[in-house]
Amino acid sequence: MGDNQQRVYPVLQMEANKTKTSPAPRGKTEQLPIQRPILPPLMVRNKKQNLCCKCFCWALSLLITAFIALAVAIAVIYFVFHPKLPQYEVNSLRVTNLGINLDLSLSALFKVEITARNPNKKIGIYYKNGGRIGVWYTKIKLCEGPIPKFYHGHHNVTKLNVDLTGRAQYGNSILSALQQQQQTGHVPLDLKVDAPVAIKLGNLKLKKIQILGKCKLVVDSLSTNNRINIKASDCSFKLKL
């Protein structure tokens, strides 16, 4: 009985091994599903960080390149054209009207003459529409007027005559303060300039910029239809891109 068991069981085991190791029949191939590796969260986070770093480096390189190009352009303009700010001088100021209206506002009409000098040899200046000149007393605007449109050529000197008109509230208080100041012989006024211009470098016309200026004036009086003596004038100007 024992011999029979030893003979039967080895045969069955061999048949089972043959079944496991026997190749698949031709024409029938078994395809296993493709499993993609699952990345751990740390690797995904590192990929996003690398992408952000690349975008930041790319944007930073563009910014640096643009900054270098702008610096080179400014250097070329400076050494080739030697740009200088235009110069302005207030020649005369005349009051043709300064009085109280029926609504108790102050009505003012001034005439101002300004000399504009362009000291540049290779740079022209186009004065555009929209420029304004205003006269202020302390923080109160008395009057203002438009700057005429014109072309300021190389080494050119131009005289501008501008009519300034305005109306201010609390006319009695303002006029009383001006009359008291006039008794001292020193009336402080601020003349403010806001002029949109276009710069011409040789044959190249650049985009519009602004010339901003302020002149601190001291006049002896504000008598109407009389010559006003300008005792002091301090002007400063700058460009606004």
Secondary structure by P-SEA (a helix, b strand, c coil): caaaaaacaaaaaaaaaaaaaccccccbbbbcccccccccaaaaaaaaaaaaaaaaaaaaaaaaaaaaaaaaaaaaaaaacccccbbbbbccccccccccccccbbbbbbbbbbbbbbccccbbbbbbcccbbbbbcccccccccccbbbbbcccbbbbbbbbbbbcccaaaaaaaaaaaaaaacbbbbbbbbbbbbbbbcccccccbbbbbbccbbbbccccccccccccbbbbbbbbcc
